[in-house]
Every structure is written in structure tokens, then in C-alpha cells.
Amino acid sequence: MISLLEVIAIPKDDPIAFTFFTGYMAMAAASVFFFFERGRVADKWKLSLLVSGLITAIAAVHYYYMRDYYMVTGENPTALRYIDWTLTVPLMCVEFYLLTKVAGAKKSLMWKLIGASVLMLVAGYIGEAFNPPGGSTSHSVMWGVISTIGYIYVLYTAWFGEVAQLANSDKSTPTVRRGIRTLAWFVLVGWAIYPIGYMCMPGGWLNTGLGWSSANVDLFYNIADAINKIGFGLVVYAIATSSDANSATA
Ligand SMILES: *C/C=C(C)/C=C/C=C(C)/C=C/C1=C(C)CCCC1(C)C
């Protein structure tokens, strides 16, 4: 049996353990914040705040388990990681939809974004979970490329496609436009951290090319999750509490 002490003792020189603990607490605190603040924003933003809180709350629960898994086994909690993402990334697509809805977005936009993100995650999971022992570069590259197609679709939609067009339409407001542009930056910069982590697994380009160990997979994923999940929610919160977004007709 594993003693509790063994589980909670963090080695001083283990930055991954460090980010699992801070990630867990940050997600939990962000959830409390979004759920409480939900009561203070105008009615039309309440659903957005609820979704922000759900994203960080779902992540907090998974971090609780991932942290223990990592502390006990020292390995990447790949299955838990992807279960978390399969729930939270589609919810981030819902956030995009809820914001652009103010400017007239249709439900089909939401389903297209969700479809692309599911492709991105399923391919990424096959790439990581079914990587042969010792690591295969061809396996990791093939599934990484398929996953990237889904990612590029979301990125394109946010910057040039439907999301961007709705943000720039006259039904939008300056705050909503700026908010959507900020979220697009998150998808461009914040989401791009994940493929860097992916390429650290055995057989991955950064693993074979630069010798970055597979332990770095979780370091990149943990940092990216904190930036994206909490950051996304804060952008939505900023829009919801700005005065011009509240005077808009919607
Ligand atoms: C809260 C979790 C988020 C926002 C997760 C996002 C994950 C990605 C953008 C993952 C992307 C990947 C690629 C683009 C290629 C390699 C495989 C992935 C799944 C790491």
C-alpha cells in the first residue's frame, strides 16, 4: 500500500510535481472565482461565466488525480490528461460560440469548432497512448500532423473565418471584438505550447533532436493548461464586466 506521506512529499528538484500542485490549486481557485462572479454579471453573460467555471472545475478534478498518478508512478498521466481535454476543449469552443452569438453566430459554428477539436484530441491521444515502447518518430509525426489539421481549423476560424468575421461585423461591439481577438491570440500562442510538449515524448522531434526527456511533456501541458483555461475565463470575465458589452443589443 502507498502511504499518504509518500504521495504528498514533493521533491525540491521536481518542477513537474510543482506544476501539478500549483495547477491543481489555481484551477480550484479560478473555479470559485468564476462561480461567485457569475452572480454579479448581466444575465446575458451568466452562461459564459458558468462555462468558464466548469472548464477550470473539470480541470481541477483531473489535476487532483493526475498529480497523484504522477507522484506515485513518475509517469505521464496520458489517459487522465486526454479525458480532461475531451471535456474542456469543446467547452472552450462553446465559449467562442457564446461570445460570437452576441454578433449573430449560429449553432453550426459551435459544432464545427467542436468537431475540429475532437479530431485534434483523438489523433493526439492515439499519437501518445499508442506510441510503441522506446518511441516511434513516424507514429508520433503521423498522428501529430493529423491532430494539427484540427488545430489549424480552429485557428483559421478564430483569425480569418466565421469567428473573426462575426467579431468584425457591425452587430459586434468594440469590447466583444477585442475579447474575441484576445481569445484568438490564446489559440495561436497558448495552444501552440501543447505540440511542443507532445514532441518531447519518446520518438518525438524534440526528444530525438534536442534530447528533451518525456518528463517535459507534462511540464509544457501543465503550464499551457493554466494559461489557457484560466486566461480564457478571465478574458470572458473582462468582456462580461465591461460597460460597452452590456449596453449592446443582443
Ligand atoms: C485545456 C486544454 C487545452 C486548451 C488543450 C489544448 C490542446 C491542444 C491544442 C493540443 C494540440 C496537439 C497538436 C496540435 C498536435 C500534437 C498533439 C496535440 C494533441 C498535443
The ligand as an SDF file (V2000), in Angstrom:
LIG
                    3D

 20 20  0  0  0  0  0  0  0  0999 V2000
   -7.4910   22.9730  -21.6230 C   0  0  0  0  0  0  0  0  0  0  0  0
   -6.8350   22.2370  -22.6090 C   0  0  0  0  0  0  0  0  0  0  0  0
   -6.4560   22.7030  -23.8550 C   0  0  0  0  0  0  0  0  0  0  0  0
   -6.7510   24.0940  -24.3050 C   0  0  0  0  0  0  0  0  0  0  0  0
   -5.7930   21.7700  -24.6980 C   0  0  0  0  0  0  0  0  0  0  0  0
   -5.3610   22.0250  -25.9350 C   0  0  0  0  0  0  0  0  0  0  0  0
   -4.6450   21.0510  -26.6530 C   0  0  0  0  0  0  0  0  0  0  0  0
   -4.0490   21.2250  -27.8740 C   0  0  0  0  0  0  0  0  0  0  0  0
   -4.1520   22.4950  -28.6370 C   0  0  0  0  0  0  0  0  0  0  0  0
   -3.3170   20.1080  -28.4150 C   0  0  0  0  0  0  0  0  0  0  0  0
   -2.7590   20.0610  -29.6250 C   0  0  0  0  0  0  0  0  0  0  0  0
   -1.9660   18.9730  -30.2220 C   0  0  0  0  0  0  0  0  0  0  0  0
   -1.4460   19.2240  -31.5020 C   0  0  0  0  0  0  0  0  0  0  0  0
   -1.7850   20.4650  -32.2700 C   0  0  0  0  0  0  0  0  0  0  0  0
   -0.5300   18.2640  -32.1940 C   0  0  0  0  0  0  0  0  0  0  0  0
    0.0500   17.2360  -31.2820 C   0  0  0  0  0  0  0  0  0  0  0  0
   -0.9730   16.6270  -30.3990 C   0  0  0  0  0  0  0  0  0  0  0  0
   -1.6840   17.6510  -29.5000 C   0  0  0  0  0  0  0  0  0  0  0  0
   -2.9790   16.9650  -29.0860 C   0  0  0  0  0  0  0  0  0  0  0  0
   -0.8060   17.8890  -28.2660 C   0  0  0  0  0  0  0  0  0  0  0  0
  1  2  1  0
  2  3  2  0
  3  4  1  0
  3  5  1  0
  5  6  2  0
  6  7  1  0
  7  8  2  0
  8  9  1  0
  8 10  1  0
 10 11  2  0
 11 12  1  0
 12 13  2  0
 12 18  1  0
 13 14  1  0
 13 15  1  0
 15 16  1  0
 16 17  1  0
 17 18  1  0
 18 19  1  0
 18 20  1  0
M  END
$$$$
